[in-house]
């Protein structure tokens, strides 16, 4: 089993594996920050459930929180996403080469 405490990349991908968390990140895209209430409003889940999702995103380093009075403001922190993208890019080259080899084999195969 993967130790999520010791593996930042595992925390990032675990956070991204949930559709609600991806939706929260999408809501934050293009805005400097949003309050928890603004993020929760369009979601069909309770505020405590939203807070739990935000905890996971914060634990992965994908968001940062700032308290201003009684409001909690959330903003994206893109650095962890850069780590995930770099990891995926390494494997994209591998899969591209593998699929190219498969296509060449299929093209060479005699038709039935």
C-alpha positions as CSV (number, residue, x, y, z in Angstrom):
1,X,0.0,0.0,0.0
2,X,1.2,3.5,-0.8
3,X,2.1,5.7,2.1
4,X,0.2,8.9,1.3
5,X,2.1,10.8,4.0
6,X,5.5,10.2,2.4
7,X,4.4,10.4,-1.2
8,X,3.3,13.9,-2.4
9,X,2.5,12.6,-5.9
10,X,0.3,9.9,-4.5
11,X,-1.6,12.5,-2.5
12,X,-2.1,14.7,-5.6
13,X,-3.4,11.8,-7.7
14,X,-5.6,10.6,-4.9
15,X,-7.1,14.1,-4.6
16,X,-7.7,14.3,-8.3
17,X,-9.4,10.9,-8.4
18,X,-12.6,12.3,-7.1
19,X,-15.1,14.1,-9.4
20,X,-16.3,16.5,-6.7
21,X,-12.7,17.6,-5.9
22,X,-12.0,18.1,-9.6
23,X,-15.1,20.2,-9.9
24,X,-14.0,22.3,-6.9
25,X,-10.6,22.9,-8.7
26,X,-12.4,23.8,-11.9
27,X,-14.5,26.4,-10.0
28,X,-11.3,28.0,-8.8
29,X,-9.7,28.1,-12.2
30,X,-9.5,31.6,-13.5
31,X,-10.5,33.3,-10.2
32,X,-8.0,34.7,-7.7
33,X,-9.9,33.0,-4.8
34,X,-13.4,32.0,-3.7
35,X,-15.1,31.6,-0.4
36,X,-16.1,28.1,0.9
37,X,-19.7,29.2,0.6
38,X,-19.3,30.2,-3.1
39,X,-17.7,26.9,-3.8
40,X,-20.3,24.9,-2.0
41,X,-23.3,26.6,-3.4
42,X,-23.5,24.8,-6.8
43,X,-22.7,21.4,-5.4
44,X,-25.4,18.8,-4.5
45,X,-23.6,17.9,-1.2
46,X,-23.6,19.3,2.3
47,X,-21.2,21.9,3.6
48,X,-19.4,19.5,5.9
49,X,-18.8,17.2,2.9
50,X,-17.4,20.1,0.9
51,X,-15.1,20.9,3.8
52,X,-13.8,17.3,3.8
53,X,-13.1,17.5,0.1
54,X,-11.3,20.8,0.7
55,X,-9.2,19.2,3.4
56,X,-8.1,16.5,0.9
57,X,-7.2,19.1,-1.7
58,X,-5.3,21.1,0.9
59,X,-3.4,18.0,2.1
60,X,-2.3,17.4,-1.5
61,X,-1.1,21.0,-1.7
62,X,-3.6,21.9,-4.5
63,X,-5.3,24.7,-2.6
64,X,-4.5,27.2,0.1
65,X,-6.9,28.6,2.7
66,X,-7.0,32.2,4.1
67,X,-9.3,33.3,6.8
68,X,-10.7,36.8,6.7
69,X,-13.1,37.5,9.5
70,X,-15.8,34.8,9.4
71,X,-15.1,33.8,5.8
72,X,-12.6,31.3,4.6
73,X,-11.1,32.0,1.2
74,X,-9.7,29.3,-1.1
75,X,-7.1,29.7,-3.9
76,X,-5.4,27.3,-6.3
77,X,-1.8,26.5,-5.7
78,X,-0.5,25.3,-9.1
79,X,2.9,23.9,-8.1
80,X,1.7,20.3,-7.2
81,X,-0.2,20.2,-10.5
82,X,3.1,20.9,-12.3
83,X,4.6,17.9,-10.5
84,X,1.8,15.6,-11.7
85,X,2.0,17.0,-15.2
86,X,5.7,16.3,-15.4
87,X,5.2,12.7,-14.2
88,X,2.5,12.2,-16.8
89,X,4.6,13.7,-19.5
90,X,7.3,11.1,-19.0
91,X,4.8,8.3,-19.5
92,X,3.1,10.0,-22.4
93,X,6.3,9.5,-24.5
94,X,6.4,5.8,-23.5
95,X,2.8,5.2,-24.5
96,X,3.1,7.2,-27.7
97,X,6.0,5.0,-28.8
98,X,4.2,1.8,-27.8
99,X,1.1,2.8,-29.7
100,X,3.2,3.7,-32.8
101,X,4.8,0.2,-32.7
102,X,1.4,-1.4,-32.3
103,X,0.1,0.6,-35.3
104,X,3.1,-0.6,-37.4
105,X,2.4,-4.2,-36.5
106,X,-1.3,-3.9,-37.4
107,X,-0.5,-2.3,-40.7
108,X,2.0,-5.1,-41.6
109,X,-0.5,-7.9,-40.7
110,X,-2.0,-9.7,-43.6
111,X,-5.7,-9.0,-44.1
112,X,-8.0,-12.0,-43.4
